[in-house]
Amino acid sequence: MDILKTAQEIGQFELARNLSEVCDSAEVAQRVGAVMPLPAAGIDGRIKRICRWLLDSGKQKFMLLTPEIALADGIAGLSEGCAEVMIAVPCNMEQDAKGRLGSNLPRGLKAVILEEPYFPDAFFPANGMLAVCGYLAGNRAMVLPETYRMAEHYSGFHGKKVFLPYVELDGAARYPNWMELSQQNLDTIWRDGQ
């Protein structure tokens, strides 16, 4: 299994949730830990806190630049149908992966899968927020190359842009194939305990 490809198809939070159940295995920890930070214990609580923070922002539409199934599920559970999630997927994502993503989104959630470079209708600074996911290495926002490209592509959105790390590292660890996203492209970095 290609760990980074899986992260690009289901999202880093969903992958972290799945990995948290098998990280006791030294083989899994070594294999995953070579390409991305291992998730911290209590990832489900982190997901819930992030979703509550997003909903408390007063926005109704959330555009995710990664297919974060776990965040969509959390938003669906907390918003009582009042929120909409738009998941932007890279233009080079395989059709099968797009189909699986659509079938894995929670029922009862207003959700749209949007292929890059298209921009969602009725998504404005007053009602929407753009969210980028990755990991935090010290103060560095680290993302996968496709996410980096999409963050640059959608940088013209004048509303709030936030970074949601699935894990926060103390040091500035950089994993292969991850890129640092300039914080000039972000308004806020979510940190646990906010």
VENQUI-V732628 format. One line per field, one symbol per residue. ss: DSSP state (a for helix, b for strand, c for the rest). phi: phi as a letter, one per 40 degrees, with the letter a starting at -180 (. if undefined). psi: psi as a letter, one per 30 degrees, with the letter a starting at -180 (. if undefined). A space follows every 10 residues. Layout:
BEGIN
ss=???
phi=???
psi=???
END
This chain:
BEGIN
ss=ccaaaaaaaa caaaaaaaaa cccccaaaaa aaaccccccc ccaaaaaaaa aaaaaacccc bbbbccccaa aaaaaaaaac cccbbbbbbc ccccaaaaaa aaaacccccb bbbbbccccc cccccccbbb bbbbbbbccb bbbbaaaaaa aaaaaacccb bbbbbbbbbc cccccccbbb bcaaaccbbb cccc
phi=.ccccccccb gccccccccd cbcccccccc ccccbacccc cgccccdccc cccdcccgcb bbbccaccdc cccccccccf gcbbbbbcbc ccccdccccc cdcccccgbc bbcbcdbcbc cfbbdcbbbb bbbibbbgbc cbbcdccdcc cccccccccc bbbbccabbc cccbcdgbbc cccccbcabc bcgc
psi=kjeeeeefef leeeeeeeef fgffkeeeee eeffflkkkl kgeeeeeeee eeeeeffflf kjjkgliiee eeeeeeeffh gflkkkjkkk fgkkeeeeee eeffkkkgkj kkkkkkglkk lhjleeflkk kkkblkjcgk jklleeeeee eeegffkgak klkjkfkkke lhkklkgkkk kkffgkekkk kkg.
END
